[in-house]
Amino acid sequence: EEEEEFHVLAVDDSFVDRKVIERLLKVSSCKVTAVESAWRALQFLGLDGDRTSATLDGMNVNLIITDYSMPGMTGYELLKKIKGSKKLREIPVVIMSSENILPQIDRCLEEGAEEYLVKPVKLSDVERLREFVLR
């Protein structure tokens, strides 16, 4: 039987970081949707309140990986919205940040983040992520 494609939603306001994470995920043979803000991510997932914008693809995201510090809405706020949604709270969320700040890491994990990765994200990190979803 063919393996369901592993679909990751990657959220980062930095174009370069988005390209890096996209490439790492593709090397690990994931299907990637990359968006540049938490707001776009919510739209894609159909959580922005606009019923018409929910894409069917948004329904079958296996993992969300988001940058922590983004303008407008942080990755932390995005995490809280996802975990606060009955429909989406089962989706594992991984936070990435260039800052290795323990209280920040703890807060994310307490809110239900699966993992907190310090940038630059490496291929070994990405390969480990698949395990969360497959277990």
N, C-alpha and C positions, 0 to 999 in steps of 0.2 A: 504494500500500500504506500502511496506517496506521502511523504511527510508534510504536514500542514506547514505552510511558510510561517516562520517566526517573525512577527511584525513588531517593530520597535518604533515608538514615537519619540523623537529626539528634540529637545527644546533648548535653544541657546541663542542669545542675542548676538553673539559674535560669529560672523560669517566664517572665519577661519576655524574656530572651534567646532562649528557645525560640520564643516567639511571633514575635519579630522575624525570626529566621532562617526560620521556617516561612513567614512572609508573603513574604519575599524569594524563597524557592524557588518558592512558588506563582505569584508574579508571573512567574517565569521558566518557568512551566508545568511544574513538576516535581511528581511525586507525592511526598508527604512523610510519613514516619513519624517522629514526635518522641518521644523517651523521656528520662526525667529522670536516668538514671545509666548508667554504663558497664556495670553488672551487667545492667540491663534490655536494653541493647544486645546483650550477649552472649546473653541468653536469646532475644531476637528472632532472632539470627543462628544460634541452635542451638549455641552454643559453651560453654554453661554446664554441659555434662556430662549434662544431662537430655535424653535423646533425644526425649522426647515433646513438649518445648516448642518444638522448631524449627518455625517457621511456614513455610509454603511461600513466603510473601512474603519471608522472610528470605533465601531462596535467590536472589532476583533483585533484590538491592540493587545499584544501579550506582555508588553513591558513599556514603561515610560521612563526615559532618562532625561533629567532636566538640570540645567545650570541653576545654582542657588541665587546668585545676585544678577538680577535682570531689571531693567527700568520698567516702571509701571507695576508689574506684579512679580514678586520674587518666586523662586522655585519652591520656597517654603509655603507660600500662600497657595500656590498651585497644588502642592501636596495635600494641604488641608482641604481644599475643595474636592479633590479626587477622593480622599478618604471619607469625606462627608457625603458622598453620593452613593446611594444604595446600588445604583447600576454599575458604578465603576470601582468601588472600593476594593474589589478583589484583584485589580490590576497592580502588580508590583511596581513601585516607584523607586527609582534610584536617583539620588542627588549628586551632582558633581560641583566641585568648587575649587578655585585656586587657593582658597584659604583653609588652612588646617586648624580650625578653631573648635576646641573640644565642646564648649557649651552649645555651639551652633550644631555640631554633629549630633550631640545628645538630643537636642530639641527635635531635629529631623527624625531621628530614630524613634523618639517617643511618639511622634505624630504618625508613625507607621511606615516611614521609609524603610526599604528593604536593605539599603546599603548607602554609604556615603563615600564617594570616590574623590580623592584629591587629584586635581589636574596637574600635569597632563595625564589623561586617561591612557592606559596602555592596553595592548591587545589581550594580555593575560586577564586584565580586569573585565573586559568585555566577555571573554570566554567564560569567566566565572559567573557572569550575570545569567547566562542561559540556565545554569543549574537551579537558580531560584525558581524559575518558571517551570522547569521540568520536574521539580520534586513534588 
